[in-house]
């Protein structure tokens, strides 16, 4: 029995989780969940992300059906992003992960400090 026989959808699950679980995707979803529709440059400023990385992240999220992209033919062009219905459903698990990280930051910092000191010596 191969690994694929045991979990035929594992490769696809891995593909989705690696895309939506990366740091920038999570932060984009959190930002759009909090502020609603945002323009590209506002998202860029909020996240402190490079233009290239934000563009790639948004394209992946749009491809996966989590983000809507709306282009307004103005001068200069305006592009806005918001969460789709599926993106809205992703808010809860992303928020839970974010709250977990915030709640545990002091312990994570302490564990890192202990680890780093043990590795240095």
N, C-alpha and C positions, 0 to 999 in steps of 0.2 A: 504494500500500500504506500503510495507516495504522499508527500505533504499536501499536494493539491486534492487528493482524494479525501483527506481528513478535513480540509477547509477549502472547498472550491472557490469561495469568494474572498479568501484572505488577501490575495494579490490586489483585488479591486478595493477592498477595505483599506489596505495599506496605502494605496494610491490616493484615495480620498483623504485619509487622515494626515498623510504627509503634506498634502496641499493645504487643507484648512487648519491644520494644527501648527503651521509654522508661525513664528513670532509676529511677522508683519500681517499675515491674514487675520490672526486673532485681534491684533490692535486695530486694524481697519474695521472689523466687525464691531468691536467695542465702541469705537468712535462714531460709526454710523448709527449704532443702536442708541447712543447717548444724545447725539445732536440731530439725527434725521438726515435729510438730504444735505450733502456738502459738495462744494466745488473742489476740483482737483487740488488747487493750490492751498485751500484751507485745510484739507486732509494732510497735505505735505507738511504744512507748518505745525499742525496739531501733533503729528507723529515724529517729526524730526527725521524723516526718511528721505533718501535721495529720490529725485524725479524718476530715474530709471527703475529703481526697486518698487516704487509705488505703482508705476505704470504696469510692470510685470505682475505684481500682486493683484491689482484690480482686474487685469485681463483674465487671470486664472480664476478669480472669484466670480467674474461675470460668466466665464465658460462653464463653471460648475453650477450656475443658476442661483448664486447667493447674493449677487449685486446687480442692480440695474444701472446702466450708463445712459444718460440723456444728453445728447448734443444739441445745443441751441445755436443756430446759424447767425450769431451776432458778430460784430467786429469790436474787439477780438472775439474769437469763438469761445463760448462758455460750455463747459462740460460738468455735469453734476452726477453724483452717485448716491444711491440709497439702497437699502436692503430690500430684497425680494421677499415674498412670503416665506420661502424656504430659509432665506437669510435671517428673517425674524425668528424663525423656529430655532435657529442656531444661537440666538442670544442667551438663552438659559444656560446651556452647557458652557459657553464661553464666559459668561458672568460668574458662574460657579468656580471655574478655574481661576479667573482673575481674583475673586474674593479669597479663594484658598491661598493664592500666592501672597496677597497683601497681609492676610492674617498670619502667615507663617514666615514672613520675611525676617523677623528677628532670630528665629531658630535656624533658618537657612544660613543667614550671615554667620551665626555662631558656629554652625557645623562646618562651613567653609573655612572659617578662621582656624579651627582645630585641625582640619585636614591639611591646610596649607602649612601650618606650623610643623606638623608631623612629617610632611614631605620635604621640608626645608632642612630638617635636622638629620 
